[in-house]
């Protein structure tokens, strides 16, 4: 009886290991995507700050010209 269950247990273990590997791969993809999104957000924030600095300098130049 034990011999009949051994292949089933091995098959279930293999299936579980496959599911675990798929879950870990999905987690790695999600982490990579999150890193890319964070990089885009940081770039957008940097460009916004740069635009604000340019606007301030433009205001200073226009005010000085008056």
N, CA and C of each residue as an Amber inpcrd file, in Angstrom:
protein
   198
   0.8280000  -1.1980000   0.0000000   0.0000000   0.0000000   0.0000000
   0.8670000   1.2560000   0.0000000   1.9260000   1.2070000   0.7870000
   2.8300000   2.3440000   0.8490000   3.5010000   2.6020000  -0.4910000
   3.7980000   1.5320000  -1.2150000   4.4590000   1.6620000  -2.5090000
   3.5650000   2.3690000  -3.5200000   2.2490000   2.1790000  -3.3950000
   1.3160000   2.8260000  -4.3200000   1.2460000   4.3260000  -4.0740000
   1.4120000   4.7270000  -2.8520000   1.3150000   6.1480000  -2.5150000
   2.6160000   6.9070000  -2.7880000   3.7170000   6.1870000  -2.8390000
   5.0120000   6.8450000  -3.0350000   5.0780000   7.6230000  -4.3520000
   4.6750000   7.0390000  -5.4950000   4.7080000   7.8300000  -6.7380000
   3.7730000   9.0360000  -6.6810000   2.6120000   8.8610000  -6.0350000
   1.6840000   9.9820000  -5.9090000   2.3070000  11.1160000  -5.0950000
   2.9680000  10.7600000  -4.0130000   3.6130000  11.7750000  -3.1830000
   4.7460000  12.4580000  -3.9380000   5.5090000  11.6780000  -4.6840000
   6.5990000  12.2630000  -5.4630000   6.0510000  13.1850000  -6.5450000
   4.9450000  12.7730000  -7.1570000   4.3270000  13.6070000  -8.1940000
   3.8110000  14.9070000  -7.5840000   3.1640000  14.8110000  -6.4280000
   2.6470000  16.0140000  -5.7670000   3.7860000  16.9270000  -5.3310000
   4.8760000  16.3290000  -4.8640000   6.0350000  17.1260000  -4.4690000
   6.6140000  17.8540000  -5.6830000   6.7160000  17.1530000  -6.8030000
   7.2360000  17.7770000  -8.0220000   6.3140000  18.8970000  -8.4850000
   5.0060000  18.6660000  -8.4330000   4.0470000  19.7020000  -8.8310000
   4.1470000  20.9160000  -7.9080000   4.3230000  20.6620000  -6.6200000
   4.4610000  21.7510000  -5.6560000   5.7360000  22.5440000  -5.9150000
   6.8090000  21.8430000  -6.2380000   8.0670000  22.5280000  -6.5460000
   7.9390000  23.3740000  -7.8090000   7.1950000  22.8710000  -8.7970000
   6.9590000  23.6410000 -10.0240000   6.1590000  24.8960000  -9.7010000
   5.1140000  24.7390000  -8.8970000   4.3070000  25.9030000  -8.5120000
   5.1360000  26.9180000  -7.7350000   5.9920000  26.4280000  -6.8630000
   6.8620000  27.3220000  -6.0970000   7.8140000  28.0780000  -7.0230000
   8.3840000  27.3690000  -7.9890000   9.2910000  28.0220000  -8.9390000
   8.5480000  29.0680000  -9.7610000   7.3260000  28.7550000 -10.1780000
   6.5260000  29.7210000 -10.9360000   6.1950000  30.9440000 -10.0800000
   5.8670000  30.7110000  -8.8190000   5.5570000  31.8250000  -7.9210000
   6.7880000  32.7030000  -7.6980000   7.9430000  32.0790000  -7.5370000
   9.1720000  32.8480000  -7.3500000   9.5200000  33.6410000  -8.6090000
   9.2790000  33.0440000  -9.7760000   9.5320000  33.7640000 -11.0280000
   8.5750000  34.9460000 -11.1560000   7.3160000  34.7320000 -10.7800000
   6.3430000  35.8240000 -10.8040000   6.7270000  36.9340000  -9.8460000
   7.2210000  36.5530000  -8.6850000   7.6620000  37.5550000  -7.7110000
   8.8380000  38.3570000  -8.2640000   9.7670000  37.6680000  -8.9100000
  10.9230000  38.3610000  -9.4930000  10.4770000  39.3250000 -10.5910000
   9.5070000  38.8920000 -11.4200000   8.9920000  39.7830000 -12.4670000
   8.3120000  40.9920000 -11.8470000   7.5360000  40.7710000 -10.7900000
   6.8400000  41.8770000 -10.1270000   7.8380000  42.8510000  -9.5020000
   8.8900000  42.3270000  -8.8980000   9.9060000  43.1950000  -8.3020000
  10.6370000  44.0020000  -9.3720000  10.9070000  43.3700000 -10.5130000
  11.5620000  44.0910000 -11.6120000  10.6510000  45.1910000 -12.1450000
   9.3640000  44.8760000 -12.2600000   8.4070000  45.8750000 -12.7380000
   8.3070000  47.0320000 -11.7460000   8.2670000  46.7150000 -10.4640000
   8.2020000  47.7500000  -9.4340000   9.4420000  48.6410000  -9.4820000
  10.5970000  48.0430000  -9.6790000  11.8300000  48.8370000  -9.7800000
  11.7770000  49.7640000 -10.9860000  11.2430000  49.2650000 -12.1020000
  11.1320000  50.1060000 -13.3010000  10.1640000  51.2590000 -13.0690000
   9.0540000  50.9780000 -12.4050000   8.0690000  52.0280000 -12.1150000
   8.6610000  53.0610000 -11.1630000   9.3940000  52.6080000 -10.1600000
  10.0350000  53.5470000  -9.2310000  11.0560000  54.4140000  -9.9530000
  11.7920000  53.8240000 -10.8890000  12.7760000  54.6000000 -11.6500000
  12.0820000  55.6570000 -12.4990000  10.9600000  55.2880000 -13.1160000
  10.2060000  56.2650000 -13.9160000   9.6610000  57.3790000 -13.0330000
   9.1720000  57.0240000 -11.8560000   8.6390000  58.0340000 -10.9370000
   9.7520000  58.9780000 -10.4770000  10.9160000  58.4290000 -10.1880000
  12.0440000  59.2700000  -9.7710000  12.4640000  60.2030000 -10.9010000
  12.4600000  59.6890000 -12.1180000  12.8230000  60.5210000 -13.2700000
  11.8030000  61.6420000 -13.4540000  10.5160000  61.3130000 -13.3090000
   9.4710000  62.3310000 -13.4430000   9.6070000  63.3880000 -12.3560000
   9.9050000  62.9670000 -11.1370000  10.0820000  63.9220000 -10.0420000
  11.2850000  64.8220000 -10.3000000  12.3670000  64.2370000 -10.7900000
  13.5630000  65.0250000 -11.0880000  13.2690000  66.0490000 -12.1870000
  12.5550000  65.6340000 -13.2160000  12.2150000  66.5630000 -14.2950000
  11.2820000  67.6670000 -13.8040000  10.3800000  67.3310000 -12.8880000
   9.4860000  68.3420000 -12.3270000  10.2680000  69.3820000 -11.5310000
  11.2130000  68.9350000 -10.7400000  12.0470000  69.8620000  -9.9700000
  12.8660000  70.7300000 -10.9150000  13.4190000  70.1240000 -11.9470000
  14.1930000  70.8810000 -12.9280000  13.3200000  71.9230000 -13.6260000
  12.0910000  71.5490000 -13.9700000  11.1730000  72.4990000 -14.6060000
  10.8420000  73.6450000 -13.6610000  10.6730000  73.3430000 -12.3820000
  10.3900000  74.3950000 -11.4020000  11.5770000  75.3470000 -11.2790000
  12.7840000  74.8130000 -11.2870000  13.9810000  75.6620000 -11.2150000
  14.0680000  76.5610000 -12.4400000  13.8100000  76.0020000 -13.6130000
  13.8320000  76.7920000 -14.8470000  12.7770000  77.8870000 -14.7880000
  11.5960000  77.5680000 -14.2710000  10.5300000  78.5680000 -14.1630000
  10.9360000  79.6960000 -13.2210000  11.5760000  79.3610000 -12.1170000
  12.0290000  80.3900000 -11.1690000  13.0760000  81.2850000 -11.8170000
  14.0390000  80.6910000 -12.5070000  15.0470000  81.5030000 -13.1980000
  14.4140000  82.3850000 -14.2650000  13.4500000  81.8560000 -14.9960000
  12.7670000  82.6570000 -16.0160000  12.0380000  83.8250000 -15.3680000
  11.4040000  83.5810000 -14.2300000  10.7090000  84.6470000 -13.5150000
  11.6970000  85.7100000 -13.0410000  12.8410000  85.2690000 -12.5450000
  13.8680000  86.2160000 -12.0980000  14.3600000  87.0630000 -13.2690000
  14.6070000  86.4340000 -14.4010000  15.0930000  87.1660000 -15.5790000
  14.0470000  88.1590000 -16.0720000  12.7870000  87.7300000 -16.1240000
  11.7110000  88.6250000 -16.5840000  11.5410000  89.7800000 -15.6130000
  11.6040000  89.4920000 -14.3250000  11.4590000  90.5440000 -13.3190000
  12.6310000  91.5290000 -13.3980000  13.8230000  91.0320000 -13.6180000
  15.0000000  91.8990000 -13.7110000  14.9520000  92.7600000 -14.9700000
  14.3400000  92.2540000 -16.0160000  14.2680000  92.9990000 -17.2750000
  13.2630000  94.1400000 -17.1910000  12.3410000  94.0460000 -16.2590000
  11.3310000  95.1050000 -16.1360000  11.9370000  96.2350000 -15.4000000
